Amino acid sequence: MAQRSSPSALNQWFSNPSKDLLSGLVVAFAMIPEAIAFSGIAGVDPKVGLFGAFCLSLTIAVVGGRMAMITSATGSTALLMTGLVATGEARGPGLGVQYLMVAGLVTGVLQILWGYMRLAYQMRFVPQGVLSGFVNALALLIFQAQLPQLGWDIHHSEASSLLPHGGQVPIVWGLVLLGLAIIYGLPRLTRVVPSQLVAIVVLTAISVGFSFDIPTVSSLGTLPDGLPSFSIPFGSGGVPFNFDTLGLVLPTALAISLVGLMETFLTQDILDDRTDTTTNKNTEARGQGIANIVSSLFGGMAGCALVGQSVMNVDNGGRTRLSTFFSGVSLLAMILLAGPWLKQIPMAALVAVMISIAISTADINGLRNLRQIPKSDTSVMLMTFAVTMLTTPHNLALGVLAGVALAGILFSRKVAKVIQVEAIQISENERRYRVSGQLFFVSKVYFIQGFDLHDHPARITIDLSAAHIWDQSGVAALDQIIRKYRNGGSEVEVVGLNDESLDLFERIGGQESAHA
């Protein structure tokens, strides 16, 4: 058995080395600006996002369930961290990052638990309307996070002195517009080099060449000057190991674990479709959990799969774990070798990158075809979007739960109306009711309404050969009909019950409900 499994393991790493190495290098270039920008969204130093990207890439390459998928710091998870970081900083300088590391550890534990609980199978029941609302809310939140760097600090944050003001604002706007022009214009000429990377290089050269006095990456905080080191966020210099800390970080960790897995599974589906393969989502969930634990122990923020970079990796020929691993190695090498240059990147360049990410994240096709989409799906999308945007802080996980709940209600109403009861008058003293459809808690009302309970012929037959009873409510409804007819003097016979429905009815039938 060992001889058979060894080639398979080698193929997962070295079956496509040249393309994997090149693709990993290109992806690393695209990961740097996003990791720095997402650090800014979360309210931490750039090194936290960069260390996270490095640790997540290396770990998931080994333990992940989907080869060639890129995991790093992401906008969806960073947006969930802002409140926790702010609360931690309010308790003491530097504690925001420590609480974030604890949240990352708890996130990892939860994701490992979700993997063993086979949460991925439940994700299959998340409808398209919820996914559409999720990505549209995420896109708007990413865009909103860029407004302070455009000179519109509506919340008057404490870091407002580091934001563009006065004469800096027109310069920043000009650079952002130029950056967007490069990002969307360059692919029409060539796709050899990522357009986001070219935009960053050009805008940095302009900013340095003209000595513009505008915010740069160095305004966000310190960049790493060495390898990440192992540290535990508890004890001296950290946070207390007690229930108060757990209670503080648990809501954030729970949200990150669910939102992160949802985006990861969505990315996994996209890559499976592009490569015509099938991969194990529960294995990936456990791998994401392990990766987030490792990242948090080495000073990096938690994350999940990146849709854009994962697609870029596959499109550039990346197919094995080597491409993911090398993207992380390349990223850290570039950070250590080009640290002084990275500090000079104007924030305007990162704003342009993040705006392009927000646009690519949104479900543009869904919004464009809104009139053709069923109203129920539109309602689910709007519910997910509205709950996410109206909660404070914005909660993507709560928005998804609200959307799924509404989708379930609307679906139940549709299914409930499928049940039909047809009355057939056999003779003056005999009537037959033919039932077709699904009898359960929602269709119970429509089922009962199909019977004339005020007329009591001598003999009544209820034909359920085209129906199925699913739950106790269905049994109670049938039992209620039988009881009322018999109380009125009719002889009732039930025919056609399939084995499963008959077994259910015999086990719990005759137990009168207080609400029947």
N, C-alpha and C positions, 0 to 999 in steps of 0.2 A: 504493500500500500504506500509506503514511503517513497518508493521509486516513481509511482504514478503521480503523487501529489507534488513532488519537487518540480518537474517541468511546468506544471500549472502555476506554481508560485513564482517561478522565474519569468514566465510569460506575463504575469501581472506587473512585472517591473521592467523587463529588458527585451520585450518583443518588438519595440519600436523606438530604439534609443535616440537616433538622430532627430527625428521629428519631435519627440517628447522633450528633449533638451532645448531645442530652439523655441518650441511653443511655451515651455515653462519660463524661459528668459523674457519673451515678449509679454507674457501675462504679468510677470513681476513688475515690469515698467508701469503697467496699468493699475496694479494694486497699490503702489506707493501713494499717489495722490488721494486715492479714496480712503486709505487707512488714516492718513493725516486729517482729511476732511471729516471723517466719521469721529475721530478723536475730538475735534472741535465741537461737533454736535453733542457728544456726551459730556463735554465740559472738562476733559482731562488733557494732559500733555500728549503731543504727537507720538511720543515713544510708547505710550500705552497701546495705541492702535497698531503701531508698527510691530511691536513685540507680539501682540495678539495675532497679527497676520502671519508672522514667522512661525510661531508655535503651533497655531492651528493648521497651517499648511503641512508642516512636517509630521504632525501627529496623525492627522486624518489620512495622509498618504499611506500610513501603515495600518490603521485600524478601521478605515472607512469601508462602506459597502458599495460605493459607486466609484470606480476608477476614473481618473481624469477630471473629477469635479473639484472646483476650487472653493475652499472654505477660508474665510477671513472675517475681519470686522465688517459689519454691514450697517446700512442706514436703518433698517427695520429694528435691529437690536439696539443700536446706539440711541435711537429716539426714546427707548424705554428706560435708558440709564440716567437721563438728565436729572430727574427728580431725586433719585437716590444719591447721586453725586452731590447735588446742592444741599440735601439734608445732612449728609456726612460732613461737608465743609462747614455747615452751620454749627455742628457739634465740636469742631476743632479743625485747624489747618492741616490738610493732608489726609484727613480721615475719609474724605469722599472717595478717594482711590482705594483705600483699604476696604471700605464697605462694598465697593464695586467688585473687588477681588473675591470677597466672601460670596457675593451674589453669583459670581461666575462659578464658584465651587458648588453652590447649591443647584445652579442651573444644570451643571454637568451630572450631578447625582439624579436629578429629576429626569433628565433625558435618557440616562441609562435605565431608569425605572420605566419610562414610557416605552423604551425599546423592548424590554422584557414583557411588558403588558400588551405588546403588539398594537400600540397606538396608531401605527401606520395604516392598519386595516380600517380603523375608524375614520381616518382622513379621506377614505374613498367616498364617504357620504357627505363631504363638504361640497355644496353645489357651486356651479360656475359663478352665480350671482355674488356669493360670499367672496370668492377669489377676486372678482372684479372690484368689489367694494374695498377689499383689503389693499390691493395694489394701488388703487386710485387715492385712498387715504394716505398710504405710504408716500406716494409721489408728492401729494400736496404738503405733507409734513416735512419732507426733505427740502422742498422749495421754500417753505416758510422759514426753515432754519437758516437759509441763506440771506434773508432780508436784513438782519443786522449788519452783515458785511457789505450790503449795498447802501448803507447809510440810513436804514429805516429800523431803528431800535425801538419798537413800540413798547417793549417791556422795560426799557431803561435799566438794562442789566448793569451789574457792578463793573463789568469789563468794558463799559461804553467808551472809556478813554483809549482802548486798544482798537476801536472800530473807526472806520473812515468818517471824517467830519469836515465841514467847511469846504475848502477847495479840493480836498482829496476825493470827494464824492464823484464829481464829473470824470476825474481820471480813472477811478475804479469802474464806473459804468462803461467808459470807452474801452477799457481792457477786457471787461466781461463780454461786451458785444463782439469784440475782435476774436476773443477766445471761442465764442459760440460759432462765429463764421468759419473759423478753422476746423472746429470739431465736425461741423456738418458739411463743409465744403470740400475738405481734403479727401474724404472717401470717394468722391466722384472722380478724383484724379488717380489715386493709388491707395491701396490698403496694406501695403508692405509694412508701414509703421503705424502704430495706433495714433489716431488723430488727436486723442486726448493728451498723449505724451507730447506731440508736436506743439499743441496749443500751450502747454505748460512751459516748454523750452522757449518758444517765441515770446510769450508774455514776460517771462523772467528776464530774457535778454533785453527787451524794451525797458522794463522797469529799472534794471541795473544800468543800462546804457544812458538813460535820461535822468538817473538818480532820483526817481520818484520817491517822495516821502509818503508812502502808503503802508498799511499793515502787511506783514509778511508771515511766513510760517513760524518764524522765530517769535512772533507776537503771541502765538498759542502756548508756547512753553518750550521745554528742552527736548532736543532730539537725542536719540541714543548714541553713545560714543563707545559702546562695547557690547558684548554678548549679554543677553538677559540672565539674571541670576535667580536661583531658587530662593523663595521666601514664603513664609506662612503669614497670612494677614492677621494673626491673633497674637496677643501678648504684648510685649514691650514694643512701642512704636506702632502698634496696630490697634485693633478693636477688641473689646472683651468677648470671650467665648461664653455666651449665655443666651437665654431665651429672648432677651430684649434685642440682641443683634439679629437673631434668627427671624423674629417678628418683623423687624425693619426691612430685611432684605428679601423675605419670602415672596411678597407680592410681585416685586420686580423680577426675581428669579423665575417664578412661575410663568409670568408673561413672556420673558425671554425664551424660556424652554419651549413654549407652545408656538410662539410666533417664529422662532428660529427653525423649528422642525417643519412648520408649514412652508416656509420659504425654501427650505432644503428639499422637501419632498416635491415641491413644484419644479425646482431646478432639476431634480433627479428624473422626473417625468420627461422634461424637455430633452435631456441628454439621452435617455433611453430611446426616445423617439428618433433622435438624430442619428444614433449609432445602431439602431435596430437591435437593441439588447434589452435584457430584463435583469434588474438588480434588486437586492433585498433592502427594503426601506427600514425594517426593524434593526438590521445590522448597522445601517447608516445612522440610525437614531442613537444607538449605543456608542458608535464611533464618535459622533458629534459630542456626546456627553463626556467621553474620555478626553477629547481634544480640548473642550472648554475647561476641564479640571486642570489639565497640563498648562494651558495658557494662563489661567489665574494664578497658578503656583509660580509662574515665571514673570509675573507683572504685566500680563497682557489682558485685554478686554475680551469678553465672550463674544462669539460671533456665530455665523452659520454659512451656508453655501451662498456664493455670489452668482446670480443668474448671468450677468453680462460677461464676467471673466470666465465662467465655466463654458459658456457658449464659444467665447473667443478661443479658449484652449482647444476645444474639440474641432472648431473650424480650421485652426492652424495645424491640425494633425495630431494633437495630444490624445493618447488613447490609454496609457497605463498609469500606474501609481508614480512612476518616475517623473512625469510632467508636473504633477502636483507637488511632489517633494522638491524638485529643482526650482519651482517658482518661489518656494519659501527660502531656499538657500540663496538664490539670486537676489531676492528682495533684501535680505540682511546684508549681503555683500555690498550691494549698491548703497545702502544706508550708511555703512561704515566707511566706504570709500568716497562717497559724494555728500557726506553730511554738511560740510560748509556751503555747498551749492544748494542743497535742499532748504537751508534756512532762508535763502534769498528769494524763494518762490513767493510771488505776491499772492495774497489771499484771493485776489480777483481771479487768478487762474484756477484756483480750486473751486471758487463759486461757479465759474463757467462749467467746470467738469460736473459739479453736483447738479446744476440745472439740467444738463444733458442727461444725467442719470435719472432725474425726476421725470423727465419727458419720456425716456425709454421705459421707465417703470410703469407708468400709467397705462391703463387699458384703452388705448386710443380707438381701436376698432370697435370695442364695446360701446364707447360713448358716441361714436359716429353712427352706429346702427341702433341707437336707443329706441327708435320708433318701431323697429322690426322685432325687438326682443319682447317676449311675453311680459305683461304687466307684473306678474308675480315675481319674475326674475329681477325686473327693475326695482321693485319694492325691496327685495332682499339686498340688492346692491346698495340702495340708498340707506337702508337701515344700518348695514355694516359701516358705511362711510360716515353717517351722521353720528352714531354712537362713538366711533373712534375720535371724531373731531370735537365732539361736545364734552367728552370726559376730560377731567383735569387731574393729573397730567393725561395727555392723550394716550389711550389704552387700545392698542391694536388687538390684543387678545380678547378684551371685552367686546369689541366691535364684531369680531369673528363669531363669538358665542351668541351675540344678539342676532346676527344674520342667520346662523344655523337654526336658532330657535324659531325665527319667523318663517324660514324655509320649511321647517317641519310642520308648522301650523298650516301654512298654505297648502302644502302637499297633502296633509291629512284631510283638509276640506275637499280637495279635488277627488281623492280616493273615496271619501265618504259618499259622494254623489253618484259613484259608479254602481252602488248596490241598487237593485230593482226588485220590487215585489209586484207580481202580476196576479190579480184575482180572477179565477175561472169558475163560473157558476155551473156546476155539474147538473144539479137539479134543485128543486125548491128546498130540499132539506140537506143538500150537500154542496160544499164549496171547497175549492182547491186553491191554495196560494203557492205560486212557483217563485222561489227566491233565487236570484243570481247576483254574484258579487262577493265582496269581502265584508264580513261582519266583525267589527271590533269597536273600540270605545268611541271612535268618532262617528262611524256609520250607524251606531245604535239608534239615534233619533230618526234617521231616514227609514230604517228598517221598521220601527214601530209604527211610523206614520203610514206605512203601506197596508196596514190591516184595519178593517172596520171592526173595532172592538165593541160597538154598540149593537151589532146584529149577531145573533147567536143561532145559526142553523144547527140542526141535529148532529151533523157530521162535518168536521173540518180536517183537511189534509194539508200539511205544510211540507212542500217538496224542496229540499235543500241540496239536491244532487248537483246543482250548478253554483253552490255557495261554499264558503269556508269560514269556520269560526276560529278567530285568532286568539281571543283573550277572555278573561272573566266577564268583561262588560258585554261581550257578544253572547256568552252563555246566559247571563242575567237577563238580557233582552229577550232571548228565545223563551226562557223560563217564564218571564213575565207574560208573554203572549199566551203561552199554554195555560198558565194559571187563570188568567182572566176569562178565557173562553170556557174553561172547565167550570169556573165559578158561575158562569152564565148558563150552564146546562148543556154545553156542546161536548161531543166526543171528539177528542183531538188525537191525530196520529202524525208523527214526524217521520218522514222517509227521506232516503237519499243522502244521509250524512256520511261523509267520507270517514275513514278510520281515525284520522287524527282529531277531527272535530267531534266524532262520537266519543272517543276516549276522554276528551276534555269535558264534554257535556256530562258524561256519566260520573266523572270524578267530582265536579263542583256544581252540577245542576241541582236545582231544588233548594239551594241556599239563598233564601230571599234576602234581597238587598234592602237596606233601610231607605234607600233613595229610589227604588224601582217604581 
